[in-house]
């Protein structure tokens, strides 16, 4: 566990108890838990938005262009003015 022995962990816990006091430690842990919960919620929302943005939707059929009637001779073709 991070290269810490039993004595080092006990020393850290005693220092935390002395610095913050027994009444203050539950408040700190409660705030820490709320922060972790909020972080998880925000990261889940971000992942959902990314999934939604990258989701491929089936392509809709484009309307077909209207074909012109076949022209049998150049005289019947419509005149286009420049």
C-alpha positions in Angstrom: 0.0 0.0 0.0 2.1 2.9 -1.4 5.2 1.6 0.5 3.8 2.7 3.9 4.2 0.4 6.9 1.9 0.0 9.8 3.9 2.5 11.9 3.7 5.2 9.3 0.0 4.8 8.9 -0.6 5.0 12.6 1.6 8.1 12.8 -0.4 9.8 10.0 -3.7 9.0 11.7 -2.5 10.4 15.0 -1.3 13.6 13.3 -4.7 14.0 11.6 -6.5 13.5 14.9 -4.3 16.0 16.7 -4.5 18.6 13.9 -8.3 18.5 13.2 -9.8 17.0 16.4 -12.3 14.2 16.8 -15.3 16.4 16.1 -14.0 17.8 12.9 -12.9 14.5 11.2 -16.5 13.3 10.4 -17.3 16.7 8.8 -14.2 16.5 6.7 -14.9 12.9 5.6 -18.5 13.8 4.8 -17.4 16.7 2.6 -14.8 14.4 0.9 -17.6 11.8 0.2 -19.9 14.4 -1.3 -17.0 15.7 -3.5 -16.4 12.1 -4.8 -20.1 11.6 -5.4 -20.4 14.9 -7.3 -17.3 14.0 -9.4 -18.7 10.6 -10.3 -22.0 12.2 -11.3 -20.3 14.9 -13.5 -18.0 12.4 -15.2 -21.0 10.1 -15.9 -22.9 13.1 -17.5 -19.8 13.9 -19.6 -19.5 10.3 -20.8 -23.3 10.2 -21.6 -23.0 13.5 -23.7 -20.0 12.1 -25.5 -21.8 8.8 -26.3 -24.9 10.8 -27.5 -22.8 13.1 -29.7 -20.9 10.2 -31.3 -24.0 8.0 -31.8 -24.5 7.3 -35.5 -28.1 7.8 -36.6 -29.5 6.0 -39.7 -29.3 8.2 -42.8 -32.6 9.4 -44.1 -33.4 8.8 -47.8 -32.7 11.9 -49.8 -35.5 13.0 -52.2 -34.8 11.8 -55.8 -34.3 14.4 -58.4 -37.0 14.7 -61.1 -35.8 13.4 -64.4 -36.5 15.5 -67.5 -38.5 14.0 -70.3 -36.3 12.6 -73.0 -35.7 14.8 -76.1 -35.8 13.1 -79.5 -34.4 15.9 -81.6 -32.4 19.1 -81.0 -35.4 21.3 -82.1 -37.5 19.9 -79.3 -34.9 20.7 -76.6 -35.6 23.8 -74.6 -33.6 26.9 -75.6 -31.1 28.2 -72.9 -30.2 31.9 -73.3 -26.7 33.0 -72.2 
